[in-house]
């Protein structure tokens, strides 16, 4: 079973912080068919929402400060951002931003787990999160890429109430029996400068064709299309500004 709507503890939204919003919107429109709209309010800071039809599926915004590397951030739903922020620090993580209100849309905080992997907490009000999941062009999986899995396997269940599948090679995160992500432990093939991070995977209808489109649009393949035994076909891409993300298709 897969999540199809925001639920407490589950992934609810994804945002790209990028050095060039206009170029990024063009790149992702080519890959996923997104239609992007920028909030015209000055105080919104160029926040741009990506749509599939009328469904909101992701957001893009300028980096918050010069020199910040472009990256995707996964947000997880909470019924109380302040209480969840308290659980973050109690479990050995750290708060990077907030908690703070975003207009009438909700309350959020940016946090990091004990290894330094950043993520967001989102308490929805007028905006609960993405309108679509697990459809082509939308978030289908969230993977924690880390050097040591054990601290994460204790931290996230304590903060967000996740279940963890029993696997020594690739534990999977779940909410009430619905798995939504996993844990990839970096080995010696990962350069030492790669820091722990969350990697979103977008659903596509054809991994190979989408990977080729990404290269044609100026992206790089960090992992070429690969079939996982008893799993999906996947690829990992770096967009032209440097943000990494995955694509996958189950059953391919």
Helices and strands as residue ranges (DSSP letters): E 11-18, H 21-32, E 35-38, G 42-44, E 48-52, E 55-62, E 71-77, H 81-90, E 94-102, E 106-112, E 118-124, E 139-146, H 149-160, E 163-164, E 172-175, E 178-185, E 197-203, H 207-216, E 220-227, E 233-238, E 244-249
